[in-house]
Amino acid sequence: MRKIKKQKFYLLALLLPFILFVVGFEIGPLVAMLRDSFHADDGIQVTIQQYVTIFKSKFYLQAIQNSLVISLVSAVISVIIAVIAAYSFTKFSQKVQNRLVMIANMTSNFEGIPLSFSFIILLGNNGLFTLLFSKLGLDVFAGFNLYSWTGLIFVYIYFQIPLAVMLIYPSYQGIKKQWKEASSLLGGTKLSFWLHIGIPVLLPSIAGTFSILFANAMGAYATAYALVGSNYNLLSLQIASLVSSDVTLKPQLGSAMGVLLASAMIGAMWFNNRMMRRIRRDLR
């Protein structure tokens, strides 16, 4: 018993730095944000006026709506592309698959300001590809504006796809060849196999990936800020301007918007959990 207690003590001691990190950089700021959201601009009076201001303002409601739309659209398109891309990975040899996964892993971390800067260099108004095709007389990017709503969604989709591929690809390893052979012996086609066996097996992974991509897009800040600045009204950009701006510094209002952003992410995770419980029998 003493030996077991010592082992537990050592394990807790090893976990202490991680616990301090979580409390100091995650739980602590979250509690402070929640507390500040119920204070007036003076930081003393307790009130719900910050939330009233948000829901009465068409400007802030538009920011919430725009963030929801761009997150939903980018997540749906990225999941569809990732399902197809991950399936194509499985058609190569194991060596090639490992290299493709490694590339997807590297590109999944390429986002934020470096990603926006790269797109500006390549597809901006004076970008490399824009000028190159223009010189060749090909108006491929004539109607494309990187700094528009379409360009912003395009960049979001770009950095979401590698992450989605990394999350969905392992699910294909759970689809066994014996299932395909059994389906074929029973007279099933490839379409019927995927409709009745393959897709139901992949659904938990697809639902989980969608919720992660949605939350990832909702919280994205650096990519949107570097690309469009304050030209588009997004929730993450408004929070940053309220917390760090020299003109409209209102940290309490920014905290309230941060709580709403966190609530949207938690709602996405809750939706994912509900969907997985409906799909997977082992979680019921």
C-alpha positions as CSV (number, residue, x, y, z in Angstrom):
1,M,0.0,0.0,0.0
2,R,2.8,2.4,0.8
3,K,4.5,1.6,-2.5
4,I,1.3,2.4,-4.4
5,K,0.8,5.6,-2.5
6,K,4.4,6.7,-3.3
7,Q,3.8,5.9,-7.0
8,K,0.6,8.0,-7.0
9,F,2.5,10.8,-5.2
10,Y,5.3,10.7,-7.8
11,L,2.7,10.7,-10.7
12,L,0.9,13.7,-9.2
13,A,4.3,15.5,-8.8
14,L,5.0,14.9,-12.5
15,L,1.6,16.2,-13.4
16,L,2.0,19.4,-11.3
17,P,3.7,21.5,-14.0
18,F,1.0,20.5,-16.5
19,I,-1.8,21.4,-14.0
20,L,-0.2,24.7,-13.2
21,F,0.1,25.4,-17.0
22,V,-3.6,24.6,-17.5
23,V,-4.7,26.7,-14.6
24,G,-2.5,29.6,-15.4
25,F,-3.0,29.8,-19.1
26,E,-6.5,28.3,-19.7
27,I,-8.7,28.1,-16.7
28,G,-7.5,31.4,-15.1
29,P,-8.1,33.6,-18.2
30,L,-11.4,31.8,-18.9
31,V,-12.6,32.6,-15.4
32,A,-11.4,36.2,-15.6
33,M,-13.1,36.6,-19.0
34,L,-16.4,35.3,-17.6
35,R,-16.1,37.6,-14.6
36,D,-15.3,40.7,-16.6
37,S,-18.2,40.1,-19.0
38,F,-20.6,40.8,-16.1
39,H,-19.0,44.1,-15.2
40,A,-19.7,47.6,-16.6
41,D,-17.1,49.6,-18.4
42,D,-15.8,50.9,-15.1
43,G,-14.9,47.4,-14.1
44,I,-16.7,47.7,-10.8
45,Q,-20.5,47.6,-11.2
46,V,-21.9,44.1,-11.8
47,T,-24.4,44.1,-14.7
48,I,-25.5,42.3,-17.9
49,Q,-25.3,45.5,-19.9
50,Q,-22.4,44.2,-22.1
51,Y,-24.6,41.3,-23.4
52,V,-27.5,43.7,-23.9
53,T,-25.2,45.9,-25.9
54,I,-24.1,43.1,-28.1
55,F,-27.6,41.8,-28.9
56,K,-29.0,45.2,-29.5
57,S,-26.2,46.2,-31.9
58,K,-26.7,45.2,-35.5
59,F,-22.9,45.7,-36.0
60,Y,-22.0,43.0,-33.4
61,L,-24.8,40.7,-34.5
62,Q,-23.4,40.9,-38.0
63,A,-20.0,39.9,-36.7
64,I,-21.4,36.9,-35.0
65,Q,-23.4,36.0,-38.2
66,N,-20.4,36.4,-40.5
67,S,-18.2,34.2,-38.2
68,L,-20.9,31.5,-38.1
69,V,-21.3,31.6,-41.9
70,I,-17.6,31.5,-42.8
71,S,-17.0,28.7,-40.2
72,L,-19.9,26.6,-41.4
73,V,-19.1,27.0,-45.1
74,S,-15.4,26.4,-44.7
75,A,-16.0,23.4,-42.4
76,V,-18.5,21.7,-44.8
77,I,-16.3,22.2,-47.9
78,S,-13.1,21.1,-46.1
79,V,-14.7,17.9,-44.8
80,I,-16.0,17.0,-48.2
81,I,-12.6,17.5,-49.8
82,A,-10.8,15.8,-46.9
83,V,-13.1,12.7,-47.2
84,I,-12.1,12.3,-50.9
85,A,-8.4,13.2,-50.3
86,A,-8.1,10.7,-47.4
87,Y,-9.7,8.0,-49.5
88,S,-7.2,8.7,-52.3
89,F,-4.4,8.2,-49.8
90,T,-5.4,4.7,-49.1
91,K,-5.0,3.8,-52.8
92,F,-1.2,4.2,-52.6
93,S,1.4,2.0,-51.0
94,Q,2.1,2.3,-47.3
95,K,5.3,4.1,-47.9
96,V,3.6,6.7,-50.1
97,Q,0.8,7.0,-47.6
98,N,3.2,7.8,-44.8
99,R,4.8,10.5,-46.8
100,L,1.5,12.0,-47.7
101,V,0.4,12.0,-44.1
102,M,3.7,13.7,-43.2
103,I,3.0,16.4,-45.8
104,A,-0.5,16.9,-44.5
105,N,0.8,17.1,-40.9
106,M,3.3,19.9,-41.9
107,T,0.8,21.9,-43.9
108,S,-1.8,21.6,-41.1
109,N,0.4,23.8,-39.0
110,F,0.9,26.4,-41.8
111,E,-1.7,29.1,-41.0
112,G,-2.0,32.6,-39.5
113,I,0.2,35.5,-40.7
114,P,2.7,33.4,-42.8
115,L,-0.2,31.7,-44.7
116,S,-1.9,35.1,-45.4
117,F,1.4,36.6,-46.5
118,S,2.0,33.7,-48.8
119,F,-1.4,34.1,-50.4
120,I,-0.8,37.8,-50.9
121,I,2.5,37.1,-52.6
122,L,0.9,34.5,-54.9
123,L,-2.7,35.6,-55.5
124,G,-2.8,39.2,-54.4
125,N,-3.6,42.1,-56.8
126,N,0.1,42.2,-57.7
127,G,0.8,38.5,-56.8
128,L,3.1,36.2,-58.7
129,F,0.4,34.0,-60.3
130,T,-1.9,37.0,-60.9
131,L,0.8,38.9,-62.9
132,L,2.1,35.7,-64.6
133,F,-1.3,34.7,-66.0
134,S,-2.0,38.3,-66.9
135,K,1.2,38.5,-69.0
136,L,0.3,35.2,-70.7
137,G,-3.1,36.7,-71.7
138,L,-5.0,34.2,-69.5
139,D,-7.6,35.9,-67.2
140,V,-7.7,33.0,-64.8
141,F,-7.8,35.3,-61.7
142,A,-9.5,38.2,-63.4
143,G,-12.7,37.9,-61.3
144,F,-10.9,36.7,-58.2
145,N,-10.2,39.1,-55.3
146,L,-8.2,37.7,-52.5
147,Y,-9.2,40.4,-50.2
148,S,-13.0,39.7,-50.6
149,W,-15.3,37.4,-48.8
150,T,-14.7,34.7,-51.3
151,G,-10.9,35.0,-50.9
152,L,-11.2,34.8,-47.1
153,I,-13.3,31.6,-47.3
154,F,-10.8,30.2,-49.8
155,V,-7.9,30.8,-47.4
156,Y,-9.9,29.3,-44.5
157,I,-10.6,26.2,-46.6
158,Y,-6.9,25.9,-47.5
159,F,-5.7,25.7,-43.9
160,Q,-8.6,23.5,-42.8
161,I,-8.2,20.8,-45.4
162,P,-4.9,19.3,-44.1
163,L,-6.2,19.2,-40.5
164,A,-9.4,17.5,-41.7
165,V,-7.4,14.9,-43.7
166,M,-5.3,14.1,-40.6
167,L,-8.4,13.5,-38.6
168,I,-10.4,11.5,-41.2
169,Y,-7.6,9.4,-42.7
170,P,-7.2,7.0,-39.7
171,S,-10.9,6.1,-40.0
172,Y,-10.3,4.5,-43.4
173,Q,-7.9,2.1,-41.7
174,G,-10.9,0.7,-39.8
175,I,-12.6,-0.4,-43.0
176,K,-11.4,-3.9,-43.6
177,K,-10.9,-5.6,-46.9
178,Q,-13.0,-8.6,-45.6
179,W,-16.0,-6.4,-45.4
180,K,-15.7,-5.4,-49.1
181,E,-15.2,-9.1,-50.0
182,A,-18.2,-10.2,-48.0
183,S,-20.4,-7.5,-49.5
184,S,-19.2,-8.5,-53.0
185,L,-20.0,-12.2,-52.4
186,L,-23.5,-11.2,-51.2
187,G,-24.1,-9.4,-54.5
188,G,-23.4,-5.9,-53.2
189,T,-21.9,-3.2,-55.4
190,K,-19.2,-0.6,-54.5
191,L,-22.0,2.0,-54.1
192,S,-24.1,-0.2,-51.8
193,F,-21.0,-1.0,-49.7
194,W,-20.2,2.6,-49.1
195,L,-23.8,3.6,-48.5
196,H,-24.6,0.8,-46.0
197,I,-21.1,0.0,-44.5
198,G,-18.4,2.4,-45.4
199,I,-20.1,5.8,-44.8
200,P,-21.7,4.7,-41.5
201,V,-18.3,3.6,-40.2
202,L,-16.8,7.0,-41.2
203,L,-19.7,9.1,-39.9
204,P,-18.4,9.5,-36.3
205,S,-15.0,10.7,-37.6
206,I,-16.7,13.0,-40.1
207,A,-19.0,14.5,-37.4
208,G,-16.1,15.0,-35.0
209,T,-13.9,16.5,-37.7
210,F,-16.7,18.9,-38.7
211,S,-17.1,20.2,-35.1
212,I,-13.3,20.7,-34.7
213,L,-13.1,22.6,-38.0
214,F,-16.0,24.7,-37.1
215,A,-14.5,25.7,-33.8
216,N,-11.1,26.2,-35.4
217,A,-12.6,28.6,-38.0
218,M,-14.6,30.5,-35.3
219,G,-11.5,31.2,-33.3
220,A,-9.2,32.0,-36.2
221,Y,-7.8,35.6,-35.9
222,A,-4.3,36.0,-37.3
223,T,-5.2,34.7,-40.8
224,A,-8.2,37.0,-41.2
225,Y,-6.5,40.0,-39.6
226,A,-3.4,39.7,-41.9
227,L,-5.5,39.2,-45.0
228,V,-8.4,41.7,-44.7
229,G,-7.6,43.7,-41.5
230,S,-10.7,45.4,-40.3
231,N,-12.4,45.5,-43.7
232,Y,-14.7,42.6,-42.7
233,N,-16.7,42.2,-39.6
234,L,-15.8,39.0,-37.8
235,L,-16.3,38.1,-34.2
236,S,-12.6,37.3,-33.5
237,L,-11.5,40.6,-35.1
238,Q,-14.0,42.6,-33.0
239,I,-12.8,40.9,-29.8
240,A,-9.2,41.9,-30.6
241,S,-10.2,45.5,-31.4
242,L,-12.1,45.9,-28.1
243,V,-9.3,44.4,-26.0
244,S,-6.2,45.9,-27.6
245,S,-7.4,48.9,-29.6
246,D,-6.1,52.4,-28.7
247,V,-9.4,54.0,-29.8
248,T,-12.2,51.8,-28.6
249,L,-10.7,50.0,-25.6
250,K,-13.6,48.1,-23.9
251,P,-12.2,44.9,-22.4
252,Q,-15.5,44.1,-20.6
253,L,-17.4,44.2,-23.8
254,G,-14.7,42.2,-25.5
255,S,-14.9,39.6,-22.6
256,A,-18.7,39.3,-23.2
257,M,-18.1,38.6,-26.9
258,G,-15.4,36.2,-26.0
259,V,-17.9,34.3,-23.8
260,L,-20.2,34.1,-26.8
261,L,-17.4,32.8,-28.9
262,A,-16.5,30.2,-26.4
263,S,-20.2,29.3,-26.1
264,A,-20.4,28.7,-29.8
265,M,-17.4,26.4,-29.7
266,I,-18.8,24.5,-26.7
267,G,-22.1,24.2,-28.6
268,A,-20.2,22.7,-31.6
269,M,-18.6,20.2,-29.3
270,W,-21.9,19.3,-27.7
271,F,-23.5,18.8,-31.1
272,N,-20.6,16.5,-32.0
273,N,-21.1,14.5,-28.8
274,R,-24.8,14.2,-29.5
275,M,-24.3,13.1,-33.1
276,M,-21.6,10.5,-32.1
277,R,-23.9,9.1,-29.5
278,R,-26.6,8.7,-32.1
279,I,-24.2,7.0,-34.5
280,R,-22.0,4.9,-32.3
281,R,-23.6,2.2,-30.3
282,D,-20.7,1.9,-27.8
283,L,-21.3,5.4,-26.6
284,R,-25.0,5.0,-25.8
